[in-house]
Amino acid sequence: MTASLDTELLNRCAEDRLGPVALHLRQELVPAEGQGAPFFPPTFATDTKYNIDELADGTRVALVDSVGSQANRMEPIFLDDGYRELVPQINISYGDPKKGTDGRISLLQVGHRLGDALVRCTELAEEAKAAFVALKRRDAEPIARLAPTSLVFGAWDSRDTGTKVPRIVQATIRAWDVSRLSRSAQFNPALDYAELEVMKDEGEMKQAERDGYAERGFLHVPSTGDPGGIVAHGPIRRDITVNLVALRRLAGGDNGKLRRYLLGLSLVAVTAPFDPFLRQGCLLVLDPDTPATWCLVDRSGIRSELTLDHGAVLGWARAAAAAFGVSDPREFQFDERLAKQDLAKGKKK
C-alpha cells in the first residue's frame, strides 16, 4: 500500500520560480557486519590510497561513494520492468559475432551518458551534438526526448560542443571520524616447482624472472601493508539532493510538462530501494536505529520534513511521462570508421 502524495507540492517544486530550492534525503548506513565493522572505500586509478580528508579539528572524513558513482548506480533502474517505459531505450551494438567480440549496451549504462565517446562512434552523434547545442540556447527538450537521464544525472560534452549539463540529482556517501586499517597476505604455491625441475631455484633467478614467475603463481608472494579498509567511529551518511533550481532553469516546449517529467524521473531514482553492495568488502545497509529523513528546503533555509513514498512517486512519474511523451526505442551500431575519425582528432591535439 502506498502513501498519499502531495501532488500540488510536486507541481510547485517543478514550476514555481520562487518555490523550494531542494529536496534532501539523508540516510544513515552501517556495515552488514554491524556498527564499527571495517569496510572498504574506493581506491582510484592513479592511487591505491583511500580518499580521506582531514578537517581543521582533526576529524577524518572518507569518501565512500562519489557523485558520479552514485549516479551510475541509480540510472540503470530505468532498464528494469516497470521503469523502462519512463525513458527512451537506446541500445548500441558493437563488435564482430564471428570473432566473439560482439555485444550490446544501453545508453543508460554508459558512464558519460550522451557526452560519452561511444555516442560519437554511432549515427547518433550528430543528433546528440544538435541536442547539446540546443541546450546552450536554453532549449532542453531535444535532450529530454533523446536521453533525459543526461539531464537528471548530468553530462558534459567535453570533447565536442563543451556543453555542461548540471545534474538535478546529486548523491554521495561519506564516513565520518574514520581510522585506516592495513592488511597483509601470503600466497604459497601448491607445489615446489623448482624441486620438480620446472624452473631453477629462486635464489638463482634474476629479479625480473622472480616477478614473472610470481605473477604466474609459481612462487611465494608476500603482500604487506596494503589498504585494509576503514572503521567509522562517526556516522556513514548517504546524502541525496534534488536540485529544484537546476530543474526549473530547464525550458523547452511545454515547460511544465518537461519539468514535471524530469522531476518524476529524479524522484523515482532517489526513492528506489538502496542497493547496499558498493564493492567487495563494502556491503552497507540502512541503519534501523536512525530512520531516513526527507526534507523540503526553502530558499530561506527553513527545512520541512515530508514523506516521499516510492510507489506513489512512481505513479506520479508515469502520469508525467505520459503527458510529456516518451520517445520510441532505438538501435544504433558502433561504427569503427567514426571511432577512428574521433581518435584522429585526439592525436592532432
Secondary structure per residue as TSV (DSSP state, phi and psi in degrees):
chain	resnum	aa	ss	phi	psi
A	1	M	-	360.0	133.4
A	2	T	-	-101.0	152.3
A	3	A	-	-79.1	159.2
A	4	S	-	-69.8	154.2
A	5	L	-	-121.2	135.2
A	6	D	-	-81.7	86.9
A	7	T	H	-67.5	-30.0
A	8	E	H	-63.3	-39.0
A	9	L	H	-65.2	-43.1
A	10	L	H	-64.8	-39.7
A	11	N	H	-61.9	-39.3
A	12	R	H	-66.8	-40.3
A	13	C	H	-58.9	-36.8
A	14	A	H	-82.5	-27.6
A	15	E	H	-122.2	-25.3
A	16	D	-	-81.0	112.9
A	17	R	T	-59.6	-32.1
A	18	L	T	-102.8	19.0
A	19	G	S	-79.3	-166.2
A	20	P	-	-56.5	151.4
A	21	V	-	-94.5	-21.3
A	22	A	E	-162.5	156.2
A	23	L	E	-112.3	131.8
A	24	H	E	-127.9	129.3
A	25	L	E	-113.3	130.6
A	26	R	E	-120.1	125.9
A	27	Q	E	-122.1	137.3
A	28	E	E	-102.3	135.1
A	29	L	E	-118.6	158.0
A	30	V	E	-138.8	151.5
A	31	P	E	-59.9	149.1
A	32	A	T	-58.8	-26.8
A	33	E	T	-78.6	-9.8
A	34	G	-	117.5	167.0
A	35	Q	T	-56.3	132.0
A	36	G	T	86.8	-2.9
A	37	A	-	-75.7	148.9
A	38	P	-	-67.6	149.6
A	39	F	B	-149.8	167.1
A	40	F	-	-111.8	114.8
A	41	P	-	-72.6	174.5
A	42	P	-	-78.1	153.7
A	43	T	E	-110.4	162.4
A	44	F	E	-119.3	163.4
A	45	A	T	-56.8	-35.7
A	46	T	T	-90.6	-0.2
A	47	D	E	-155.4	149.8
A	48	T	E	-101.3	7.2
A	49	K	E	-93.7	160.6
A	50	Y	E	-80.5	156.8
A	51	N	-	-86.9	91.2
A	52	I	E	-121.4	122.6
A	53	D	E	-104.2	144.1
A	54	E	E	-107.4	123.2
A	55	L	-	-79.6	171.9
A	56	A	T	-59.7	-30.7
A	57	D	T	-87.7	4.7
A	58	G	S	93.9	-6.5
A	59	T	-	-66.9	133.0
A	60	R	E	-100.8	127.4
A	61	V	E	-118.2	124.7
A	62	A	E	-105.1	135.7
A	63	L	E	-78.3	120.4
A	64	V	E	-99.2	-35.0
A	65	D	E	-154.6	127.9
A	66	S	-	-80.2	170.4
A	67	V	H	-57.5	-47.5
A	68	G	H	-64.3	-41.5
A	69	S	H	-65.7	-42.8
A	70	Q	H	-62.4	-40.9
A	71	A	H	-60.9	-44.1
A	72	N	H	-68.2	-22.6
A	73	R	H	-79.9	-34.1
A	74	M	H	-80.7	-37.6
A	75	E	G	-58.0	-41.0
A	76	P	G	-64.8	-4.2
A	77	I	G	-58.8	-26.5
A	78	F	G	-78.5	6.0
A	79	L	G	-93.5	-14.3
A	80	D	S	-83.0	153.2
A	81	D	T	-59.1	139.1
A	82	G	T	92.1	-13.7
A	83	Y	T	-126.1	-27.4
A	84	R	G	-63.0	-25.1
A	85	E	G	-74.7	-6.4
A	86	L	G	-80.7	-20.5
A	87	V	S	-135.2	156.6
A	88	P	-	-63.0	135.6
A	89	Q	-	-98.5	107.7
A	90	I	E	-113.3	122.8
A	91	N	E	-119.3	146.9
A	92	I	E	-123.7	122.1
A	93	S	E	-93.0	149.9
A	94	Y	E	-150.4	163.2
A	95	G	S	84.0	-176.6
A	96	D	-	-121.1	115.9
A	97	P	G	-57.5	-33.2
A	98	K	G	-66.1	-28.2
A	99	K	G	-97.5	-1.9
A	100	G	T	72.4	22.0
A	101	T	-	-106.6	7.5
A	102	D	-	-79.4	153.9
A	103	G	E	-169.9	-177.3
A	104	R	E	-149.1	131.8
A	105	I	E	-132.8	142.6
A	106	S	E	-84.7	147.2
A	107	L	G	-60.1	-24.2
A	108	L	G	-71.4	-10.5
A	109	Q	G	-107.4	4.5
A	110	V	-	-94.3	126.7
A	111	G	T	-55.0	-43.3
A	112	H	T	-99.1	11.9
A	113	R	G	53.6	-133.3
A	114	L	G	-65.8	-17.9
A	115	G	G	-92.4	9.5
A	116	D	S	-75.5	152.2
A	117	A	H	-58.3	-34.2
A	118	L	H	-60.2	-37.1
A	119	V	H	-63.0	-39.1
A	120	R	H	-70.0	-10.4
A	121	C	T	-99.7	21.0
A	122	T	S	-136.8	173.9
A	123	E	T	-70.1	-8.2
A	124	L	T	-73.6	-13.8
A	125	A	H	-55.1	-49.7
A	126	E	H	-67.7	-36.8
A	127	E	H	-66.9	-40.1
A	128	A	H	-64.3	-43.4
A	129	K	H	-60.7	-43.6
A	130	A	H	-62.7	-36.6
A	131	A	H	-67.0	-40.3
A	132	F	H	-66.5	-40.9
A	133	V	H	-63.0	-40.7
A	134	A	H	-61.3	-38.7
A	135	L	H	-64.5	-33.2
A	136	K	H	-62.4	-25.4
A	137	R	T	-91.8	13.5
A	138	R	T	71.6	22.4
A	139	D	-	-107.8	102.3
A	140	A	-	-90.4	-6.1
A	141	E	H	-61.8	-43.2
A	142	P	H	-57.2	-40.6
A	143	I	H	-69.4	-39.0
A	144	A	H	-62.9	-33.6
A	145	R	H	-74.9	-29.7
A	146	L	H	-94.2	-52.6
A	147	A	-	-149.5	74.6
A	148	P	T	-61.6	-25.8
A	149	T	H	-70.2	-14.7
A	150	S	H	-70.0	-23.6
A	151	L	H	-85.1	-36.9
A	152	V	H	-68.1	-48.9
A	153	F	S	-104.3	-2.3
A	154	G	-	89.4	154.6
A	155	A	E	-159.2	158.5
A	156	W	E	-140.7	113.6
A	157	D	-	-84.5	64.0
A	158	S	T	-68.9	-24.8
A	159	R	T	-95.6	-1.3
A	160	D	T	-133.9	-89.6
A	161	T	T	-80.1	-17.3
A	162	G	-	78.7	4.3
A	163	T	-	-66.0	129.3
A	164	K	E	-105.7	130.4
A	165	V	E	-108.8	105.2
A	166	P	-	-61.3	137.2
A	167	R	-	-75.4	140.0
A	168	I	S	-79.7	-39.7
A	169	V	E	-103.6	125.5
A	170	Q	E	-128.2	127.1
A	171	A	E	-137.4	141.4
A	172	T	E	-144.0	157.9
A	173	I	E	-124.3	126.7
A	174	R	E	-131.2	148.5
A	175	A	E	-112.7	137.6
A	176	W	E	-109.1	144.1
A	177	D	S	56.9	66.3
A	178	V	E	-105.5	155.7
A	179	S	E	-121.2	138.8
A	180	R	E	-80.8	148.6
A	181	L	E	-120.2	159.4
A	182	S	E	-125.5	165.6
A	183	R	E	-143.8	155.6
A	184	S	E	-133.6	156.1
A	185	A	E	-149.3	161.6
A	186	Q	E	-138.4	121.8
A	187	F	E	-97.5	131.1
A	188	N	-	-117.9	124.8
A	189	P	-	-65.2	155.1
A	190	A	S	-66.1	-30.9
A	191	L	S	-134.7	164.4
A	192	D	-	-89.1	95.6
A	193	Y	T	-71.1	-25.6
A	194	A	T	-68.0	-39.6
A	195	E	T	-63.6	-32.3
A	196	L	T	-84.6	3.1
A	197	E	T	64.6	26.4
A	198	V	S	-75.3	-30.6
A	199	M	S	-150.7	169.6
A	200	K	-	-79.5	170.9
A	201	D	-	-63.3	144.2
A	202	E	G	-57.8	-35.1
A	203	G	G	-65.2	-18.2
A	204	E	G	-95.2	-2.7
A	205	M	S	-88.0	152.2
A	206	K	-	-80.9	161.9
A	207	Q	H	-59.3	-39.5
A	208	A	H	-62.5	-38.3
A	209	E	H	-65.6	-44.9
A	210	R	H	-57.5	-46.0
A	211	D	H	-61.1	-42.4
A	212	G	H	-64.9	-44.5
A	213	Y	H	-68.5	-36.9
A	214	A	H	-64.7	-40.3
A	215	E	H	-61.7	-31.5
A	216	R	T	-88.4	-1.4
A	217	G	T	86.8	22.2
A	218	F	-	-100.3	-6.2
A	219	L	S	-129.3	159.1
A	220	H	-	-62.6	137.4
A	221	V	E	-131.9	109.2
A	222	P	E	-85.8	149.2
A	223	S	E	-137.2	120.1
A	224	T	E	-131.6	146.9
A	225	G	E	70.2	19.8
A	226	D	E	-74.9	157.0
A	227	P	E	-56.3	129.0
A	228	G	E	-116.0	23.7
A	229	G	E	94.4	-172.3
A	230	I	E	-136.9	162.7
A	231	V	E	-119.0	131.4
A	232	A	E	-98.6	118.2
A	233	H	S	-86.4	-20.3
A	234	G	S	-105.7	-165.2
A	235	P	-	-73.6	154.9
A	236	I	E	-107.7	112.7
A	237	R	E	-115.3	135.3
A	238	R	E	-107.6	117.0
A	239	D	E	-112.2	128.7
A	240	I	E	-123.7	128.4
A	241	T	E	-118.7	128.8
A	242	V	E	-100.4	109.1
A	243	N	E	-81.3	101.2
A	244	L	H	-76.7	-24.2
A	245	V	H	-68.7	-45.4
A	246	A	H	-60.9	-39.4
A	247	L	H	-60.9	-48.3
A	248	R	H	-75.0	-11.1
A	249	R	T	-79.8	-12.1
A	250	L	-	-82.7	136.6
A	251	A	-	-139.3	164.7
A	252	G	S	146.3	124.5
A	253	G	S	65.5	-131.6
A	254	D	S	-84.3	103.7
A	255	N	H	-56.9	-41.7
A	256	G	H	-61.8	-46.0
A	257	K	H	-65.0	-41.6
A	258	L	H	-60.6	-49.2
A	259	R	H	-71.1	-37.7
A	260	R	H	-65.0	-37.8
A	261	Y	H	-61.8	-48.6
A	262	L	H	-68.6	-35.4
A	263	L	H	-65.7	-39.7
A	264	G	H	-60.3	-45.7
A	265	L	H	-61.6	-42.4
A	266	S	H	-61.4	-46.3
A	267	L	H	-71.5	-33.1
A	268	V	H	-61.4	-45.7
A	269	A	H	-64.5	-41.2
A	270	V	H	-85.9	-18.9
A	271	T	H	-94.5	-7.7
A	272	A	S	-64.2	153.1
A	273	P	-	-54.6	137.9
A	274	F	-	-72.7	129.0
A	275	D	-	-84.8	113.5
A	276	P	-	-81.4	-12.4
A	277	F	E	-91.9	97.3
A	278	L	E	-85.9	-37.6
A	279	R	E	-172.0	172.3
A	280	Q	T	-56.4	127.3
A	281	G	T	83.2	6.6
A	282	C	E	-135.0	78.2
A	283	L	E	-110.7	100.7
A	284	L	E	-110.9	134.9
A	285	V	E	-119.7	164.9
A	286	L	E	-65.3	142.7
A	287	D	-	-81.1	112.0
A	288	P	T	-66.5	-17.4
A	289	D	T	-87.4	-9.1
A	290	T	S	-131.5	92.3
A	291	P	-	-59.2	144.0
A	292	A	-	-65.7	148.3
A	293	T	E	-130.4	133.4
A	294	W	E	-100.0	137.0
A	295	C	E	-131.1	140.9
A	296	L	E	-94.3	124.3
A	297	V	E	-105.4	118.5
A	298	D	-	-84.8	158.8
A	299	R	T	-65.3	-17.8
A	300	S	T	-77.7	-10.4
A	301	G	S	97.5	-8.7
A	302	I	-	-68.5	133.4
A	303	R	E	-110.4	128.6
A	304	S	E	-122.1	125.9
A	305	E	E	-70.6	146.2
A	306	L	E	-149.0	171.3
A	307	T	-	-113.8	130.9
A	308	L	-	-126.2	104.2
A	309	D	-	-89.0	132.4
A	310	H	H	-60.2	-43.6
A	311	G	H	-61.8	-42.7
A	312	A	H	-67.9	-40.7
A	313	V	H	-62.0	-41.7
A	314	L	H	-61.8	-41.2
A	315	G	H	-62.5	-42.5
A	316	W	H	-65.8	-40.2
A	317	A	H	-65.6	-37.5
A	318	R	H	-64.0	-40.7
A	319	A	H	-66.3	-40.1
A	320	A	H	-65.9	-38.1
A	321	A	H	-66.8	-40.1
A	322	A	H	-64.4	-39.0
A	323	A	H	-68.5	-37.7
A	324	F	H	-76.1	-40.4
A	325	G	-	93.8	111.3
A	326	V	-	-94.1	133.1
A	327	S	-	-66.5	154.7
A	328	D	-	-70.2	157.6
A	329	P	-	-61.1	149.4
A	330	R	E	-139.5	152.6
A	331	E	E	-123.4	137.6
A	332	F	E	-132.2	160.1
A	333	Q	E	-117.4	131.5
A	334	F	-	-58.7	130.3
A	335	D	-	-113.1	111.3
A	336	E	H	-60.1	-34.9
A	337	R	H	-63.4	-44.8
A	338	L	H	-65.7	-36.7
A	339	A	H	-63.1	-43.5
A	340	K	H	-67.0	-36.2
A	341	Q	H	-63.3	-40.8
A	342	D	H	-69.4	-38.7
A	343	L	H	-62.4	-38.0
A	344	A	H	-62.1	-35.6
A	345	K	H	-63.3	-38.7
A	346	G	H	-66.1	-38.4
A	347	K	H	-64.9	-36.1
A	348	K	H	-63.9	-32.6
A	349	K	-	-73.9	360.0
